[in-house]
Amino acid sequence: MRRAGLLFVATMLCAAGSGFAKDQKFTGTISDSKCGASHKAMIEHNKNLTDRACTEACVKSGGKYILAAKGKLYTLEDQNDPALAMYAGERVTITGEVKGDTIRASKIAKAK
């Protein structure tokens, strides 16, 4: 009986692991949760403000890094990934697992 219980648990763990989505690629722009896909409203107030500077300022004031891709906004799970700050405001390709509207990035690189 005990062996059957262990076999059941092992089977369930294997089945749960196969439910995760494999890595996908997303190409878009690293932005912030305050401005979303466009920094237009902020830039109207300061003509010298760049997308990068706006993203950095919004993240410093409590916003989160996001990826704006194909008309959709994705939250990026690891907000401490140094690549997010390095590519703030720039077009990137992110490889990772998506769950709902959140991406767990395994690779972030400047888009070609």
HELIX and SHEET records of a PDB file:
HELIX    1   1 ARG A    2  GLY A   17  1                                  16    
HELIX    2   2 LYS A   40  HIS A   45  1                                   6    
HELIX    3   3 ASP A   51  LYS A   60  1                                  10    
HELIX    4   4 PRO A   82  MET A   86  1                                   5    
SHEET    1   A 6 GLN A  24  ASP A  32  0                                        
SHEET    2   A 6 TYR A  65  ALA A  69 -1                                        
SHEET    3   A 6 LYS A  72  LEU A  76 -1                                        
SHEET    4   A 6 THR A 102  LYS A 110  1                                        
SHEET    5   A 6 ARG A  91  LYS A  99 -1                                        
SHEET    6   A 6 GLN A  24  ASP A  32 -1                                        
END                                                                             
